[in-house]
Amino acid sequence: MGLEDAVLLRNGGDRLRAVPDEPRRDQQSDAPQASCFDLARLLDRSSRRFSGLISAELTRLGVDDIGPSQVMVLLAIGDTELSVGELLDRGNYVGSNISYYLKQLTDGDYIDRVTSQRDKRSARIRLTEKGRQLCADLRDAAKAFERTFCVEQDLRDLAVAFQALHRLELMWANAARFGV
C-alpha cells in the first residue's frame, strides 16, 4: 500500500481523510487531473487484474504448467522468430526472469529454442504448435470477452487509450534515456 492509499484515523477512530482512487479535479475547470504516479499505479493494478483474468482462462483451458507471465512472453513472441535480446526489447522483463520463463516454456514444449550455428551463446526462439494453439485460444477468449462486455464505443476507447499509452511509453523512455 502506498502513501496515497493510506486512510488516516483520528484517536476516536473517525476518518480524518481518505484519498479517493481516482484523479484529482482541477478546481477551475473541474477536469480530472491525473499525475504520472496516479497513472503508473493504475497501470500496475490493471496489469495485476489482467494477470488474474489470464490465470482464470488458463485454468478453464486446463493449462497448469505455465502462468500469466509466461503467457505474456508467448504473446510477445507471436508469429515471429526472434532472439532473446529482441524479446527483451519487446517486453518489460528482467534478464534473469526471462531466462527462467524461457526454460519453463521450452520444457513445456511451448517454444523452440535454436542455438545459432556461428555463435553458441546466441539463440533464436519461436512458438511451437502447442504455443501457437494456446495463443490462438487466448485470442479467441479475448474476442469473446469483447463481444460480450464491450460495446462499439468501448472498443474505440480502448484504441484511443492504447495510442495514448504508447505515446506516453515513448515519452517516458526518452525522458529516462536523455533526461527530463
TORBA-718472 format. One record per residue (C-alpha): residue number from 1; residue in three letters; x, y negated, z. Coordinates in steps of 0.05 Angstrom, whole numbers, plus 5000, padded with zeros to 4 digits. Each point is the difference from the previous one (the first is absolute). Layout:
NUM; Ala; X; Y; Z
...
END
This chain:
1; Met; 5000; 5000; 5000
2; Gly; 5029; 4933; 4980
3; Leu; 4996; 4935; 5039
4; Glu; 4944; 4975; 4955
5; Asp; 4957; 5060; 5016
6; Ala; 5004; 4988; 5075
7; Val; 4939; 4982; 5041
8; Leu; 5017; 4957; 5060
9; Leu; 4961; 5011; 5064
10; Arg; 4989; 4954; 5060
11; Asn; 5006; 5025; 5071
12; Gly; 4926; 5017; 5002
13; Gly; 5006; 5043; 4938
14; Asp; 4964; 4948; 4956
15; Arg; 5028; 4991; 4931
16; Leu; 5040; 4937; 4993
17; Arg; 5013; 5006; 4925
18; Ala; 4992; 5054; 4948
19; Val; 5035; 4992; 4934
20; Pro; 4953; 5021; 4943
21; Asp; 5025; 5049; 4948
22; Glu; 4986; 4953; 4942
23; Pro; 5036; 4939; 4971
24; Arg; 4994; 4933; 5036
25; Arg; 4958; 4946; 4968
26; Asp; 5026; 4933; 4977
27; Gln; 4963; 4948; 5043
28; Gln; 4993; 4952; 4942
29; Ser; 4975; 5045; 4944
30; Asp; 4975; 5062; 5038
31; Ala; 5042; 5042; 4952
32; Pro; 5034; 5062; 5029
33; Gln; 5074; 4989; 5016
34; Ala; 5040; 5065; 5002
35; Ser; 5074; 5000; 5015
36; Cys; 5050; 5048; 4970
37; Phe; 5001; 5036; 5067
38; Asp; 4924; 5008; 4999
39; Leu; 5004; 5029; 4931
40; Ala; 5058; 5047; 5018
41; Arg; 4961; 5026; 5060
42; Leu; 4938; 5012; 4957
43; Leu; 5041; 5036; 4947
44; Asp; 5033; 5044; 5053
45; Arg; 4932; 5018; 5030
46; Ser; 4970; 5012; 4931
47; Ser; 5058; 5046; 4983
48; Arg; 4988; 5041; 5063
49; Arg; 4926; 5005; 4985
50; Phe; 5016; 5021; 4928
51; Ser; 5047; 5054; 5028
52; Gly; 4942; 5025; 5041
53; Leu; 4956; 5004; 4938
54; Ile; 5055; 5038; 4963
55; Ser; 5007; 5048; 5059
56; Ala; 4926; 5014; 4999
57; Glu; 5001; 5012; 4925
58; Leu; 5061; 5047; 5006
59; Thr; 4961; 5039; 5052
60; Arg; 4940; 5004; 4954
61; Leu; 5045; 5025; 4944
62; Gly; 5032; 5052; 5046
63; Val; 5069; 4969; 4995
64; Asp; 5036; 5007; 5066
65; Asp; 5074; 5002; 4982
66; Ile; 5009; 4925; 4985
67; Gly; 4973; 4936; 5029
68; Pro; 4978; 4931; 4975
69; Ser; 5072; 4973; 4996
70; Gln; 5020; 5057; 4954
71; Val; 4937; 4989; 4958
72; Met; 5020; 4927; 4990
73; Val; 5067; 5024; 4974
74; Leu; 4965; 5047; 4951
75; Leu; 4956; 4943; 4976
76; Ala; 5062; 4955; 4993
77; Ile; 5034; 5052; 4956
78; Gly; 4938; 5008; 4957
79; Asp; 5009; 5026; 4930
80; Thr; 5073; 4978; 4993
81; Glu; 5067; 5032; 5014
82; Leu; 5043; 4955; 5041
83; Ser; 5061; 4997; 5046
84; Val; 4996; 4994; 5075
85; Gly; 5026; 4929; 4994
86; Glu; 4944; 4982; 4953
87; Leu; 4950; 5031; 5048
88; Leu; 5029; 4959; 5057
89; Asp; 4989; 4937; 4959
90; Arg; 4927; 5019; 4988
91; Gly; 4981; 5010; 5073
92; Asn; 5013; 4978; 5071
93; Tyr; 5043; 5058; 5023
94; Val; 5059; 5006; 5046
95; Gly; 5055; 5041; 4967
96; Ser; 4999; 5054; 5053
97; Asn; 4924; 5005; 4997
98; Ile; 4999; 5008; 4925
99; Ser; 5052; 5056; 5003
100; Tyr; 4956; 5036; 5051
101; Tyr; 4937; 4989; 4959
102; Leu; 5033; 5024; 4936
103; Lys; 5025; 5064; 5035
104; Gln; 4929; 5014; 5026
105; Leu; 4971; 4987; 4931
106; Thr; 5051; 5045; 4966
107; Asp; 4989; 5055; 5052
108; Gly; 4925; 4994; 4989
109; Asp; 5009; 5004; 4924
110; Tyr; 4970; 4931; 4988
111; Ile; 5062; 4973; 4965
112; Asp; 5059; 5025; 4960
113; Arg; 5067; 4971; 5017
114; Val; 5051; 5008; 4945
115; Thr; 5073; 4985; 5015
116; Ser; 5037; 4961; 4947
117; Gln; 5050; 5040; 4958
118; Arg; 5050; 4943; 5000
119; Asp; 4993; 4976; 5072
120; Lys; 4981; 5053; 5051
121; Arg; 4983; 4945; 5051
122; Ser; 4945; 4974; 4955
123; Ala; 4932; 5033; 4990
124; Arg; 4937; 4988; 4959
125; Ile; 4932; 5017; 5028
126; Arg; 4932; 5014; 4968
127; Leu; 4934; 5029; 5022
128; Thr; 4987; 5074; 4991
129; Glu; 4932; 5024; 4977
130; Lys; 4979; 5007; 5073
131; Gly; 5021; 4928; 5013
132; Arg; 4964; 4974; 4938
133; Gln; 4937; 5038; 5020
134; Leu; 5000; 4971; 5070
135; Cys; 5009; 4929; 4972
136; Ala; 4943; 5013; 4951
137; Asp; 4955; 5026; 5057
138; Leu; 5016; 4938; 5042
139; Arg; 4986; 4953; 4941
140; Asp; 4933; 5035; 4989
141; Ala; 4983; 4991; 5074
142; Ala; 5019; 4926; 4995
143; Lys; 4954; 4992; 4940
144; Ala; 4943; 5035; 5036
145; Phe; 5011; 4954; 5060
146; Glu; 4999; 4938; 4955
147; Arg; 4936; 5024; 4965
148; Thr; 4966; 5014; 5067
149; Phe; 5022; 4940; 5041
150; Cys; 5021; 4945; 4952
151; Val; 4956; 4956; 4957
152; Glu; 5029; 4966; 4939
153; Gln; 5016; 4937; 5039
154; Asp; 5041; 5041; 5050
155; Leu; 5041; 5029; 4944
156; Arg; 5013; 4930; 4972
157; Asp; 5019; 4977; 5070
158; Leu; 5049; 5059; 5006
159; Ala; 5033; 4979; 4935
160; Val; 5007; 4928; 5023
161; Ala; 5026; 5023; 5068
162; Phe; 5051; 5045; 4966
163; Gln; 5025; 4943; 4956
164; Ala; 5006; 4953; 5059
165; Leu; 5036; 5051; 5043
166; His; 5047; 5017; 4943
167; Arg; 5018; 4926; 4992
168; Leu; 5010; 4994; 5075
169; Glu; 5045; 5062; 5000
170; Leu; 5043; 4969; 4946
171; Met; 5002; 4933; 5036
172; Trp; 5020; 5034; 5066
173; Ala; 5053; 5042; 4965
174; Asn; 5031; 4939; 4967
175; Ala; 4998; 4961; 5065
176; Ala; 5036; 5057; 5036
177; Arg; 5053; 5005; 4945
178; Phe; 5011; 4926; 4987
179; Gly; 4977; 4967; 5064
180; Val; 4937; 4964; 5017
END
